[in-house]
Amino acid sequence: MKIDMKKRLLIANRGEIAIRIIRSAHKLGLMAAVFQSDREPDALYLKYADEVIPAGDSANEKAIFLDPERIVQLALEHKIDLIHPGYGFLSENPDFAQLCIDNGIDFVGPSPELIRDMGLKTVAKSMAIKAGLPLVPGSDGPVKDAAEAKKYADKIGYPVILKASAGGGGRGMRIVEKPETIERSFKSASEEALGAFGNGDMFVEKYLQNPKHIEFQILGDKFGHVVHLGERECSLQRKHQKIVEEAPSASVTPEMRSQMGDMAVRFAKAIGYYSVGTIEFIMDEDGSYYFMEMNTRIQVEHPVTEMVSGVDLVDWQIRVALDQKLTLEQKDIQIKGWAIECRVNTEDPQNRFSPQTGFIDDVHFPEGDGIRIETGVQNGSVVTPYFDSMIAKIIVLGENREDVIRKTINALNEFSLIGLKTTVPFCRLVLQTPEFIDASYTTRWVDQIYTPEMLENEEDEMVGALAATIMYASEYLQLSSDIPSYKSDRLNVWVLNKRLNY
């Protein structure tokens, strides 16, 4: 069903998610506009838009994507009908959503009130309790100081985790192993939360030492209809940032899936939720699970759910914003196959995942049946220090978990990037570890098991040295044509590995 082609959608975001949203906008017959930030004036996403709006943000302290007043001002000047915030930046900022609405612009997402309530973890938990969802033992709401936090910790037992009431992404969080450190931890976490979110309120929870992170994707309209599209496992994390995701989860039984899915839908209906959203659970080693929080935006890892469900989440997110009724029933949602997403970050996994910035001389992504690439870069792109280090996502669909692990490893082997180090070798390593293969990995895998030495391999080093030699020879010495140029051939150690039969 097409939508009024006169509608103009502005994407208040950048990179691969901007391109992803443009694709859905065009599918629906909408005109897609984007901002051109002075911080990356030649970004790939600009080429896909119908209209590029110069942001003129070089003189500003913050990029256009973090300036709600400027976004709305430019949107009004360019006669924009609706704004999609993507993820990150202002996507979960209730004031931004309200500013759009106050100026007659549709916000692609839930109401400002829902964004605000779900952004405050203590409020969200209170609503979850009313909806009958289980919670990790802890304080009922924010604690006023370290002394009160200690009383709760003494009651529920150590270790505990202090969490910022507002915000996320690992900021304002501290694990406390013993009473002697709770005052110092409380002070530093509260100060960090205040600086990051403008709210220093903290609450206390029992710390689950080896948990799994399971999230359920929901989709609802403005008429009270809500469905869930199954779960994703997002336990492979570093500093609370996801690296590899899969759908469904091998740790969730059919009975658990039914129970947790019903809880997610019940909670969404209880709070009057509409748009896409994610109900996040934390699962203990004994299989018990607890409500953790709700995200009120499209998730980075949404493609794995789309791959196994066949439902276009961004498409429906826009439709719901334009007051369309959801035509999907729960019985229509059929999960078929297994999908894995690997985030490609320009980071050095052998050096504490330190960020990499500079030119991408040459990049080659895998191709084939069941492989989906979401990226915001191409040959010659510049990775700047101004934005997140994720430059792409490699998503693979297989018939089952064993099949998709094999296919994903093959896809990662075919990826190459010359100019910057990436997390692809790390992802490839993860998929071959016993803990991933038997699905026993937890959110602590990187902290407890991973070491940079795991990426060191004498054979790879030898092949890498040979690759460097051939690159030098083909680039500068102009040897015979039977030695391929590394730029035309996307040469990397894995290509050499196959050619030379190592």
FENGIKA-V873479 format. One record per residue. SS is DSSP state (@ for helix, = for strand, . for the rest). PSI is psi as a letter, one per 20 degrees, with the letter a starting at -180 (* if undefined). D_CENTER is the distance of its C-alpha to the mean C-alpha in Angstrom with 2 decimals. Layout:
SS&PSI&D_CENTER + SS&PSI&D_CENTER
//
This chain:
.&p&28.85 + .&q&28.82 + .&q&28.28 + .&o&30.61 + .&i&30.22 + .&i&31.35 + .&p&28.07 + =&o&26.15 + =&p&22.36 + =&p&20.97 + =&o&17.36 + .&l&16.68 + .&a&13.92 + .&a&13.98 + @&b&12.87 + @&h&11.48 + @&h&10.18 + @&g&13.76 + @&h&15.30 + @&g&13.51 + @&h&14.85 + @&g&18.15 + @&g&18.56 + @&h&18.46 + @&g&20.65 + @&h&23.18 + @&h&23.19 + .&i&24.25 + .&j&26.74 + .&q&25.22 + =&p&25.71 + =&p&22.54 + =&q&22.84 + =&r&20.66 + =&q&21.38 + =&o&22.63 + .&p&21.90 + @&i&24.65 + @&i&22.16 + @&m&21.27 + .&i&24.07 + .&k&23.81 + .&q&20.12 + @&h&19.68 + @&h&18.16 + @&h&21.51 + @&i&23.39 + @&i&21.88 + .&q&22.62 + .&h&25.96 + =&p&26.41 + =&p&25.29 + =&o&25.99 + =&p&26.84 + .&h&25.27 + .&l&27.82 + .&j&25.63 + .&h&27.13 + .&i&29.48 + .&q&26.94 + .&h&25.34 + .&q&21.90 + .&r&20.27 + @&h&20.76 + @&i&17.19 + @&j&18.09 + .&n&21.58 + @&g&21.88 + @&g&25.64 + @&h&25.66 + @&g&23.06 + @&h&25.23 + @&g&28.39 + @&h&27.44 + @&g&26.22 + @&g&29.66 + @&h&31.46 + .&j&29.87 + .&l&30.43 + .&p&26.85 + .&h&26.63 + =&q&23.00 + =&p&19.90 + =&p&16.29 + .&i&13.99 + .&c&10.71 + .&r&7.86 + .&a&8.69 + .&d&12.41 + .&j&14.58 + .&h&12.47 + .&k&13.53 + .&o&16.83 + @&h&19.71 + @&h&22.25 + @&g&20.64 + @&g&20.51 + @&h&24.11 + @&h&25.20 + @&g&24.18 + @&g&26.10 + @&h&29.05 + .&j&29.45 + .&k&29.49 + .&p&26.06 + =&p&23.91 + =&p&20.43 + =&n&17.86 + .&a&16.58 + .&a&18.54 + .&q&21.48 + @&h&21.47 + @&g&23.11 + @&g&20.42 + @&g&17.69 + @&g&20.08 + @&g&21.01 + @&h&17.60 + @&h&16.62 + =&o&19.67 + @&h&19.04 + @&h&22.78 + @&g&23.32 + @&g&20.60 + @&h&22.21 + @&g&25.60 + @&h&24.67 + @&h&23.25 + @&g&26.60 + @&h&28.49 + .&i&26.63 + .&k&27.59 + .&q&24.33 + .&q&24.83 + =&q&23.67 + .&p&23.68 + .&p&27.06 + =&a&27.05 + .&q&28.22 + .&h&28.54 + .&a&27.27 + .&q&27.11 + =&q&29.73 + .&h&32.06 + .&a&32.41 + @&h&32.24 + @&g&35.40 + @&h&34.03 + @&h&30.87 + @&h&33.27 + @&g&35.18 + @&g&32.17 + @&g&31.25 + @&h&34.87 + @&g&34.85 + @&i&31.76 + .&q&32.14 + .&q&30.32 + .&q&27.72 + =&r&25.90 + =&p&22.75 + =&p&22.99 + =&q&20.08 + =&p&19.89 + .&h&20.67 + =&q&18.51 + .&a&15.13 + .&b&12.44 + .&j&10.30 + .&i&13.39 + .&q&15.83 + .&k&19.12 + =&p&18.95 + =&p&21.85 + =&p&23.16 + =&o&26.91 + .&h&29.08 + .&q&32.46 + @&h&34.24 + @&h&35.40 + @&j&32.01 + @&h&30.71 + @&g&32.36 + @&g&30.95 + @&g&27.43 + @&g&27.65 + @&g&28.90 + @&h&26.28 + @&g&23.32 + @&g&24.90 + @&h&25.60 + @&g&22.09 + @&g&20.76 + @&g&23.56 + @&h&22.78 + @&h&19.05 + @&i&19.30 + .&j&23.04 + .&o&23.47 + .&j&24.69 + .&q&25.16 + =&q&24.37 + =&r&24.62 + =&p&25.36 + =&q&24.14 + =&p&25.40 + .&o&23.23 + .&p&22.45 + .&h&22.90 + .&m&21.29 + .&r&18.95 + =&q&16.40 + =&o&13.18 + =&p&13.56 + =&q&11.99 + =&p&13.93 + =&p&13.02 + =&q&15.81 + =&p&17.37 + =&q&20.42 + .&a&22.93 + .&j&25.21 + .&j&28.02 + .&j&26.86 + .&p&25.63 + =&p&22.47 + =&r&21.23 + =&q&18.54 + =&k&17.09 + =&a&16.94 + =&r&14.56 + =&q&11.70 + =&p&12.18 + =&k&9.50 + =&i&12.34 + =&n&11.98 + =&q&10.87 + =&p&12.51 + .&l&13.35 + .&j&10.92 + =&p&7.93 + =&q&6.62 + =&g&8.36 + =&p&9.63 + =&q&9.13 + =&q&12.14 + =&p&13.86 + .&a&16.23 + .&p&16.74 + .&i&20.01 + .&i&20.48 + .&o&20.85 + .&r&24.34 + @&h&25.37 + @&g&27.03 + @&g&24.06 + @&g&21.87 + @&g&24.51 + @&g&24.86 + @&h&21.23 + @&g&20.63 + @&g&23.80 + @&g&22.75 + @&g&19.48 + @&g&21.61 + @&g&24.39 + @&g&22.32 + @&g&20.89 + @&h&24.46 + @&h&25.92 + .&j&24.07 + .&k&24.53 + .&q&20.91 + .&r&20.19 + =&a&17.36 + =&q&14.13 + =&r&12.78 + =&p&11.56 + =&o&14.15 + =&p&13.09 + =&q&15.88 + =&p&16.91 + =&p&19.44 + .&r&22.38 + .&h&24.28 + .&j&26.89 + .&i&24.56 + .&q&24.73 + =&q&21.64 + =&q&20.96 + =&p&19.02 + =&g&16.62 + =&r&15.03 + =&p&13.81 + =&p&10.91 + .&k&12.70 + .&r&10.40 + .&q&8.64 + .&q&5.18 + .&h&2.92 + .&j&5.03 + @&h&7.91 + @&h&10.11 + @&h&11.24 + @&g&12.60 + @&h&14.20 + @&g&15.73 + @&i&17.42 + @&h&18.38 + .&j&19.36 + .&p&18.18 + .&o&16.73 + @&h&14.38 + @&h&14.29 + @&g&18.04 + @&h&18.66 + @&g&16.65 + @&g&19.08 + @&g&22.02 + @&h&21.67 + @&h&21.59 + .&k&24.84 + .&k&26.37 + .&q&26.40 + .&q&26.93 + .&p&24.62 + .&i&26.73 + .&p&24.83 + .&q&26.41 + @&h&24.97 + @&i&27.46 + @&i&26.08 + .&o&22.70 + .&o&23.37 + .&o&20.88 + .&p&22.16 + .&a&21.26 + =&p&18.32 + =&q&15.12 + =&p&13.05 + =&p&10.05 + =&p&10.40 + =&p&8.42 + =&o&11.36 + =&q&11.64 + .&m&15.10 + =&q&15.97 + =&o&19.04 + .&i&18.43 + .&i&22.20 + .&m&22.41 + .&k&20.08 + .&k&17.08 + =&p&18.78 + =&q&17.29 + .&p&19.10 + .&q&20.29 + =&a&22.85 + =&q&23.73 + .&o&22.35 + .&g&25.78 + =&p&24.82 + =&p&21.81 + =&p&22.14 + .&q&19.60 + .&q&20.73 + .&r&22.23 + .&r&23.64 + .&p&23.57 + .&j&20.35 + =&p&18.28 + =&p&15.77 + =&p&14.54 + =&o&12.11 + =&q&13.17 + .&j&14.51 + .&r&17.25 + .&a&20.65 + .&p&23.78 + .&i&24.80 + .&q&21.55 + =&p&21.33 + =&o&18.44 + .&r&19.29 + .&j&18.73 + .&h&17.85 + .&r&14.16 + .&q&11.01 + .&i&11.93 + =&p&9.37 + =&i&11.89 + =&r&11.04 + =&p&9.66 + =&o&12.58 + =&p&12.71 + =&p&16.04 + =&p&18.02 + =&r&21.04 + .&h&23.85 + .&a&22.98 + @&g&21.04 + @&g&23.66 + @&g&23.70 + @&h&19.99 + @&g&19.93 + @&g&22.92 + @&h&21.61 + @&g&18.32 + @&g&20.47 + @&g&22.75 + @&g&20.08 + @&h&18.89 + @&h&22.61 + @&i&23.00 + .&q&20.39 + =&q&22.04 + =&p&21.50 + =&p&24.49 + .&h&24.29 + .&q&21.36 + .&q&20.10 + .&r&16.69 + .&j&14.84 + @&g&16.10 + @&h&19.18 + @&g&17.26 + @&g&15.21 + @&g&18.62 + @&g&20.25 + @&g&17.92 + @&i&18.60 + .&j&22.30 + .&q&22.62 + @&h&24.66 + @&h&22.12 + @&g&19.50 + @&g&22.29 + .&j&23.74 + .&k&20.42 + .&i&21.66 + .&q&18.85 + .&a&17.45 + .&i&15.12 + .&j&18.08 + @&g&18.38 + @&g&17.45 + @&h&19.78 + @&h&22.53 + .&g&22.83 + .&p&21.22 + .&q&23.57 + @&h&23.62 + @&h&26.88 + @&i&25.18 + @&i&24.19 + .&p&27.77 + .&p&29.98 + @&h&33.47 + @&g&33.37 + @&h&30.19 + @&g&31.79 + @&g&34.94 + @&h&33.26 + @&g&31.19 + @&h&34.45 + @&h&35.97 + @&g&33.11 + @&h&33.71 + @&g&37.41 + @&h&37.04 + @&g&34.72 + @&g&37.41 + @&g&40.16 + @&h&38.78 + @&g&37.68 + @&h&40.70 + @&i&43.56 + .&l&43.25 + .&a&44.47 + .&q&45.48 + .&i&43.31 + .&i&42.74 + .&o&40.29 + .&q&37.09 + .&p&35.45 + @&h&32.07 + @&h&30.66 + @&h&31.94 + @&j&31.12 + .&l&27.60 + .&p&29.24 + .&r&27.42 + @&h&28.59 + @&h&27.40 + @&g&29.40 + @&g&32.33 + @&g&31.96 + @&g&32.51 + @&h&35.31 + .&j&37.28 + .&k&36.87 + .&*&35.92
//
